Amino acid sequence: MEFGTLGGIGGIFVAVLVSMVIEGSSPMSLLKIPALLLVFVGTIAAAVAGNLIRDLPVVIRDAKKAFLGKSGDAGQAIESIVAMADLARRQGLLALEEKVRDVEDPLLKQGIELTIDGTDPDEIAEILEAKIAAKKAEDKVAVKFFGDMGGYAPTLGIIGTVIGLIHVLGNLSSPEKLGELIAGAFVATLWGVLSANAIWLPTSNKLKRMSEFEAAQMEMVLEGVLAVQSGTNPRLVEQKLRSIMPVAPAKGAKAEAA
């Protein structure tokens, strides 16, 4: 599981709460229901208004991935491709029919199946490149959605503050209430800025980084499939793929780390 998003966001809120306590403020003063409703519900509604309804399932799915998902294991994919390159070089492409059944990566599985069927390398590249392009386009939906929320939230927080100050001006005849009312008015601005910089923008950036990594891994798989089809030496295949995905350690590196 990818804990970076949860840990980072949690760290921001802990820092805010600890800072308030040190300053002598009560964290409970932030729990203003009107401000929370305006900022969070308003931000989500504004983002929905600026996107398509059919985008929402993709946004929800990718939001779960940002908080609870994990990035792909490029090292495992490389090992699978190298093993298939070795088998194909020794026994021919038809020998991969049994092995491809155990492949979990859908792009790799499709690429090897096309290879076994004798599909032209240019056609394989075209089909897999189209899959990669579609993946990149789909990933941009959630990145844009959360980026939009990061832009809307501070503005809605200011709107909440203005609403609160209007309420303050309506109570000038009660000076004893003004301090609490003014303080409450600025809670909306705090939530707007805090939610944008602690939740929405980090989530957008996390999804963008995950998309870049996954797209790079898919491009590596494409290169691996073409190498398997061409009968390239397995050692050269491994070196080439690891140069594309430098974050994937070799087996020796894993053993040393252990």
Sequence and secondary structure as in RCSB ss.txt:
>XXXX:A:sequence
MEFGTLGGIGGIFVAVLVSMVIEGSSPMSLLKIPALLLVFVGTIAAAVAGNLIRDLPVVIRDAKKAFLGKSGDAG
QAIESIVAMADLARRQGLLALEEKVRDVEDPLLKQGIELTIDGTDPDEIAEILEAKIAAKKAEDKVAVKFFGDMG
GYAPTLGIIGTVIGLIHVLGNLSSPEKLGELIAGAFVATLWGVLSANAIWLPTSNKLKRMSEFEAAQMEMVLEGV
LAVQSGTNPRLVEQKLRSIMPVAPAKGAKAEAA
>XXXX:A:secstr
   HHHHHHHHHHHHHHHHHHHHT  GGGG  HHHHIIIIIHHHHHHHHTS GGGHHHHHHHHHHHHH     HH
HHHHHHHHHHHHHHHH GGGHHHHGGG   HHHHHHHHHHHTT  HHHHHHHHHHHHHHHHHHHHHHHHHHHHHH
HHHHHHHHHHHHHHHHHHHTTTT HHHHHHHHHHHTHHHHHHHHHIIIIIHHHHHHHHHHHHHHHHHHHHHHHHH
HHHHHT  HHHHHHHHHHH TTS  HHHHHHH 
